[in-house]
Amino acid sequence: MNEIIKKVPFKNGLKLEFEIIDLSTILESKKDMMTIPHRAQFYHVLWIEKGEGTHFVDFDPIKIEDNTIIFIPQNSVNMYDKNGRYHGKSILFTDSFFSKNKADIQYLHSNMLYSDLYDTAKIKVNKDHSDLKIFLNAMETEYNRDNDKAQLPILHNMLHIFLLQAERDIKKQGFEELESSSNLDYLVLFKDLLEENFRKEKTVSKYAAKLNISEKQLHKACTALLEKTPKTIINERILLEAKRLLAHSNQNIKEIAYNLGYDEPTNFIKYFKKNTNYTPSEFRQQF
């Protein structure tokens, strides 16, 4: 099988699955890896103190600007600008570091910073006065202490406070949050199920059955909050993965079709053409 998108796991050998690193230093030492498309299996907080260029999260170009913070979900296809400048800090952490209970899992998967219900989150910060800077400095001080039993829960709580404060700040900057409701609960559960099963399950009825709700109820939740049908959401997830593989891997069309659960490559080609107006080969040629 040809090369697929490179997966980057969290670094082995660290005392915690949490790290605060200097951006320019890490980019200099790992530029060849970071400036090609890669799928990081952990969450990023990129604090850009000084910078320029364009950062890519999947197919979303994000302008690198001074005094901004970019929040990058795990497993998205991430690419640093080869000719860009990144001066600042990055907080890296995993699901297992943050998610100590169901409440943590629910928060991390549904908050405004990392949920795929929203666009990539980006915040402008005041370099001279920022609560987030205070929290970052406190986390960095704790991170650099000698490890003891208290360090993990302290860093976990500090990170949670940092993310909550970031949500507060992004709301002040006009980012609109979906209101809590049963529809939102069902939508979040549906998206989580879809992430786990989109390669093998593509029918709305099966997802509704797994959620123990009717197709009508699932349709209502999706259209009320996103103005999209469940089928459209399923299609978008399949197509995103197809585009990732076509643009960023060396797998041939047949291999990509099998990867996405299609027994017959011709069915995948017809599906992709119907939903994008391009054949897979035509889309790949653009990149």
C-alpha positions in Angstrom: 0.0 0.0 0.0 1.3 3.5 -0.8 2.1 6.1 1.8 -0.9 7.6 3.7 -1.0 10.9 5.6 1.7 10.8 8.3 0.3 10.3 11.8 2.2 12.1 14.5 1.7 10.5 18.0 2.4 12.4 21.2 6.1 12.3 22.1 7.2 9.2 24.0 9.1 9.4 27.2 7.5 12.5 28.7 6.3 12.4 32.3 2.9 13.6 31.2 0.9 13.7 27.9 1.2 17.5 28.2 3.9 19.8 26.9 4.6 23.5 26.5 7.2 24.2 23.8 8.8 27.2 22.1 7.4 27.4 18.6 10.3 28.8 16.7 12.7 26.2 18.3 10.6 23.2 17.5 9.8 24.4 14.0 13.5 24.9 13.3 14.4 21.3 14.6 11.4 19.5 12.9 10.7 21.7 9.9 10.7 18.9 7.4 8.0 17.1 9.3 5.9 20.0 10.4 5.7 21.8 7.0 4.2 18.8 5.2 0.6 17.7 5.8 0.5 15.5 9.0 -2.2 14.3 11.3 -1.3 15.1 14.9 -2.9 12.8 17.4 -3.1 15.5 20.1 -4.6 19.0 20.6 -2.7 22.2 19.9 -2.9 25.7 21.4 -0.6 27.9 19.2 0.1 31.2 20.9 1.6 33.4 18.1 3.4 36.4 19.7 5.1 37.4 16.5 4.4 35.8 13.2 3.4 35.9 9.5 2.3 33.5 6.8 -0.5 31.0 6.4 -1.2 28.0 8.6 -3.4 25.2 7.3 -5.9 23.1 9.3 -7.3 20.6 6.8 -8.3 22.9 3.9 -8.9 26.0 6.1 -6.1 28.6 5.6 -5.5 30.6 8.8 -3.6 33.9 8.7 -0.7 33.9 11.1 -0.8 37.3 13.0 0.9 38.8 16.0 -0.7 38.3 19.3 -3.2 35.6 18.3 -4.0 32.1 19.6 -5.1 29.3 17.3 -6.8 26.1 18.6 -6.2 23.0 16.5 -8.2 19.8 17.2 -6.5 16.4 17.3 -6.4 14.3 14.2 -7.0 17.2 11.8 -4.5 17.5 8.9 -2.2 20.2 10.0 0.6 22.0 8.0 2.9 24.8 9.1 3.9 27.5 6.6 7.4 26.6 5.2 8.1 30.3 4.6 6.2 31.6 7.6 7.4 32.9 11.0 6.2 31.4 14.3 7.4 33.0 17.5 5.6 32.1 20.7 4.5 29.1 22.6 2.5 25.9 21.9 0.6 23.9 24.4 0.2 20.2 23.4 -2.0 17.7 25.2 -3.9 14.5 24.6 -7.4 13.3 25.2 -6.1 10.9 28.0 -4.4 13.8 29.8 -7.4 16.0 29.8 -10.3 13.6 30.0 -10.4 12.1 33.5 -14.2 11.6 33.5 -17.3 11.8 31.3 -17.7 15.5 32.1 -14.1 16.2 30.8 -14.8 14.2 27.6 -18.0 16.0 27.0 -16.4 19.4 27.5 -13.4 18.8 25.3 -15.5 17.4 22.4 -18.2 20.1 22.5 -16.5 23.4 23.5 -16.2 26.2 21.1 -12.4 25.8 20.7 -12.2 22.2 19.5 -15.6 21.0 18.4 -16.1 20.4 14.7 -19.5 22.1 15.0 -17.5 25.4 14.6 -14.8 26.8 12.4 -11.2 26.7 13.5 -11.0 28.9 16.6 -8.7 32.0 16.6 -8.5 34.7 19.3 -6.8 38.1 19.3 -5.1 38.8 22.6 -3.8 42.0 24.3 -0.1 41.5 24.7 0.1 44.0 27.6 -2.8 42.7 29.6 -4.3 39.2 29.2 -5.7 36.8 31.7 -4.7 34.1 29.3 -1.1 35.1 29.5 -1.2 34.9 33.3 -2.6 31.4 33.0 0.0 30.3 30.4 2.8 31.6 32.6 1.4 29.8 35.6 1.1 26.5 33.6 4.6 26.9 32.3 6.0 27.4 35.8 4.2 24.3 37.1 5.2 22.3 34.0 8.9 23.0 34.7 8.7 21.9 38.4 10.0 18.6 39.5 7.3 16.0 39.0 5.2 14.9 42.0 1.8 13.5 42.6 0.2 16.9 42.6 1.5 18.1 39.2 -0.9 16.2 36.9 -4.1 17.4 38.6 -2.7 20.9 39.0 -1.8 21.1 35.3 -5.2 19.5 34.3 -7.1 22.1 36.3 -5.0 25.0 35.0 -5.5 23.9 31.4 -9.3 23.6 32.0 -9.3 27.2 33.4 -7.2 28.4 30.5 -9.7 26.9 28.0 -12.7 28.3 29.8 -11.1 31.7 29.8 -10.4 31.4 26.1 -14.0 30.6 25.5 -15.0 33.7 27.5 -12.6 35.8 25.4 -13.7 34.4 22.0 -17.4 35.1 22.8 -16.4 38.7 23.5 -14.9 38.8 20.0 -18.2 37.9 18.4 -17.9 34.1 18.1 -21.4 32.7 18.6 -22.0 29.6 20.7 -24.8 27.1 20.0 -27.2 27.2 22.9 -27.5 24.2 25.2 -30.5 22.0 24.3 -31.5 18.4 23.7 -30.9 19.0 20.0 -27.3 20.0 20.7 -26.8 16.9 22.9 -28.1 14.7 20.1 -26.0 16.5 17.5 -22.8 16.1 19.6 -23.5 12.4 20.1 -24.2 11.9 16.4 -21.0 13.6 15.5 -19.0 11.4 17.9 -20.6 8.3 16.5 -20.0 9.5 13.0 -16.3 10.1 13.7 -16.0 6.5 14.9 -18.0 4.8 12.1 -18.1 6.9 8.9 -15.9 4.4 7.0 -18.3 1.5 7.6 -21.7 3.1 8.2 -23.2 5.7 5.9 -27.0 5.5 6.5 -28.9 7.9 8.7 -31.2 5.1 10.0 -28.3 3.2 11.6 -27.0 6.3 13.4 -30.5 7.1 14.7 -30.9 3.6 15.9 -27.6 3.7 17.8 -28.8 6.9 19.5 -32.2 5.3 20.3 -34.0 8.2 18.6 -36.1 8.4 15.4 -34.6 9.6 12.1 -37.1 12.5 12.3 -35.7 13.5 15.7 -32.1 13.4 14.4 -33.1 15.4 11.3 -34.7 18.0 13.6 -31.5 18.3 15.7 -29.2 18.7 12.7 -31.3 21.1 10.7 -32.3 23.3 13.7 -28.6 23.9 14.7 -26.6 23.6 11.5 -29.2 23.9 8.8 -27.9 20.6 7.4 -29.6 17.2 7.2 -27.9 14.2 8.8 -27.2 12.8 5.4 -25.4 16.0 4.4 -23.3 15.8 7.6 -22.4 12.2 6.8 -21.4 13.1 3.3 -19.3 16.1 4.4 -17.3 13.8 6.8 -16.7 11.2 4.1 -15.7 13.8 1.6 -13.4 15.6 4.0 -11.5 12.3 4.6 -11.5 11.6 0.8 -10.1 15.1 0.1 -7.4 14.6 2.8 -6.2 11.4 1.3 -6.4 12.7 -2.3 -4.5 15.9 -1.5 -2.0 14.7 1.1 -1.3 11.0 0.5 0.1 8.8 -2.3 -2.6 6.2 -2.1 -4.2 5.4 -5.4 -7.9 5.9 -6.0 -8.7 2.2 -5.4 -6.9 2.2 -2.1 -8.7 5.4 -1.0 -12.0 3.8 -2.0 -11.3 0.7 0.2 -10.1 3.0 3.0 -13.4 4.7 3.0 -15.5 1.5 3.0 -16.3 1.2 -0.7 -16.0 -2.3 -2.1 -16.1 -1.0 -5.7 -13.9 1.9 -6.6 -16.3 2.9 -9.3 -19.0 3.6 -6.6 -16.6 5.9 -4.8 -15.7 7.7 -8.0 -19.4 8.3 -8.8 -20.1 9.4 -5.2 -17.2 11.9 -5.2 -18.1 13.3 -8.6 -21.8 13.7 -7.6 -20.9 15.6 -4.4 -18.0 17.8 -5.6 -18.4 18.0 -9.4 -14.9 16.6 -9.8 -13.6 13.1 -10.2 -11.1 12.0 -7.6 -8.3 12.3 -10.1 -9.4 15.8 -11.1 -9.4 16.9 -7.5 -6.0 15.4 -6.9 -4.5 17.3 -9.9 -5.4 20.6 -8.2 -2.9 19.8 -5.4 
